[in-house]
């Protein structure tokens, strides 16, 4: 096995010179650098990452904690993170919580003990226990997807997006608007989107009908079942549906189609997500695009600055959204 000392002897330079070339720091003459690189290429030498970590006190690994790996949102966020960090020579280590809060805390501790250079949490809640655990970390950290107090965060303007989307329905002449959402343990999707919907109705002096509001999970089946309850439990039916995610909306559309309720003639429906699934729904879904890859990139860029101690502030970035017009409104 070739060592750094062997490279130094073959290039007729000191071990320190080879180390400077490998780490790209400190002065090395152009001639000496060329000799070292030539020997490295000829021998196929690859420096030991473990040895490099001991010298630089860096592992070049960032932990990324995700609620789910199978969702399109997670996939796009991770893609953005990886594009930025790989440019700086970092690898990412994924941990999946399956929406369990205790798993988020468990993985935070595990990754910190593994001495990763930084941690990114794609969060689904802002529970105090989790916030306190993050504040106790001695590792550079950022949250994506939720606005956590006192913690660097990249998040979406869920309140304004939901309010805008509800207002868009109202502007089409509909006042009887139902809501299908998720539980309020998720601050962004469960709380802020619901508040945006309610405030839009209030500002237009439209009464809130609790019978038209259903709460479920994030999956297609939940959208189907919530839509079923709204139709079966009400003689006075809504004219439109605001669903908090695309999957919920498409599940609801499936039930409406089953019952021969035409979209958008009999029932309009909108959602948030701009997923691949929404592009191929029939009819094509009107939805809000959050550009999740951009969120991953923004989060990774902030984390990189913190790992390099270029920024010590608890930065907050609120990302914009855009409306994608389909055929359901």
C-alpha positions, -999 to +999 in steps of 0.1 A: +000+000+000+015+034-011+017+060+016+022+098+016+059+091+025+063+070-006+049+098-028+073+123-012+103+100-019+092+094-055+086+131-062+118+141-044+100+164-021+092+166+017+061+149+032+049+184+041+050+194+004+028+164-006+004+172+022+001+208+010-006+196-025-033+172-013-050+197+009-045+226-016-031+250+011+003+265+018+030+275-007+043+249-031+063+258-062+048+250-095+076+226-104+072+206-071+034+206-074+037+192-110+061+164-098+038+154-069+006+154-091+025+133-117+035+107-091+000+106-076-015+100-111+011+073-120+006+054-087-032+059-085-026+070-049-058+079-029-053+097+004-069+080+034-100+099+044-096+089+080-060+102+081-072+134+064-100+139+089-075+136+118-053+163+102-080+187+091-105+179+119-131+175+091-149+144+080-163+159+048-197+143+057-230+161+063-259+143+079-293+149+063-324+138+083-355+133+062-392+125+072-396+101+042-373+090+014-401+080-010-416+114-014-409+137-044-404+166-020-376+148-001-360+137-034-358+172-048-346+187-015-318+161-013-308+167-049-304+204-042-283+197-011-261+173-029-255+196-058-241+223-036-222+201-011-206+178-036-190+209-053-172+215-020-161+179-016-187+168+009-207+135+010-242+132+025-254+106+050-291+101+050-313+092+080-350+085+076-374+092+105-407+080+089-424+110+105-415+100+141-404+129+163-384+106+186-365+094+156-356+130+147-340+135+182-324+101+181-307+108+147-296+143+158-277+127+187-263+098+166-250+121+138-235+146+162-217+117+179-205+104+146-187+138+142-203+148+109-193+183+099-229+196+098-265+185+100-295+194+078-330+185+091-359+185+067-384+191+095-421+183+099-427+198+133-414+225+157-420+208+190-402+223+219-383+191+228-368+190+193-360+228+193-341+224+226-322+194+213-311+213+182-300+243+204-278+221+224-259+208+194-223+218+189-225+210+152-234+235+124-270+230+117-299+242+095-336+233+092-355+231+059-393+232+056-401+248+090-393+281+107-377+272+140-372+300+165-335+309+170-323+283+145-311+288+109-341+279+087-351+278+050-388+276+047-418+282+025-444+309+030-472+284+036-496+309+051-494+333+021-495+305-004-526+290+011-543+324+014-534+333-022-547+300-035-580+303-016-584+339-029-578+326-064-608+303-060-629+331-046-619+353-075-634+326-098-668+333-081-668+304-056-677+310-020-685+275-008-649+262-004-641+230+015-607+222+031-588+189+034-556+191+055-533+173+078-528+172+116-515+203+133-484+186+145-470+198+112-467+235+117-462+244+080-487+221+063-512+215+092-513+249+108-502+277+085-520+264+053-552+260+073-548+295+087-542+310+052-574+293+040-595+305+070-582+341+068-589+344+031-625+334+038-628+358+067-614+387+047-640+381+020-668+378+047-674+342+038-686+321+068-664+291+079-683+258+076-667+232+099-687+205+081-666+212+050-633+208+068-616+174+071-582+164+086-562+133+076-528+122+065-505+129+036-513+100+014-537+095-015-561+073+005-565+101+031-576+125+004-601+099-009-616+092+025-618+129+035-635+138+003-659+109+008-668+122+043-675+157+030-698+144+002-716+119+024-721+141+055-734+172+037-766+178+018-753+213+010-721+205-010-692+228-015-683+242-049-645+239-045-618+221-025-586+235-011-563+204-005-531+211+014-510+187-008-511+173-043-515+137-031-545+147-009-560+165-039-555+136-063-570+112-038-600+135-035-603+137-073-604+100-075-635+099-052-652+127-071-646+109-104-660+077-089-692+095-080-695+112-114-689+146-099-672+166-127-640+185-122-640+215-125-677+219-137-693+206-105-663+209-081-631+228-084-600+217-066-565+232-060-535+222-039-499+229-030-469+208-042-465+209-080-455+172-079-449+150-110-481+133-101-500+166-105-488+169-141-504+136-151-537+138-131-569+140-152-578+168-153-544+184-148-542+198-112-539+236-105-512+238-078-485+259-061-449+252-069-424+256-040-393+246-061-380+222-035-346+217-051-340+254-046-347+250-009-321+222-007-295+244-024-303+274-002-300+253+030-268+237+019-252+270+010-260+284+045-247+253+062-215+254+042-209+290+054-215+279+090-191+249+086-164+273+073-174+298+101-182+325+076-216+331+092-227+327+128-261+343+125-294+323+127-302+330+091-338+328+078-347+324+041-383+325+030-387+310-005-412+323-031-439+303-047-456+303-081-490+292-093-492+265-120-526+267-137-541+233-146-576+224-156-592+219-121-601+255-114 
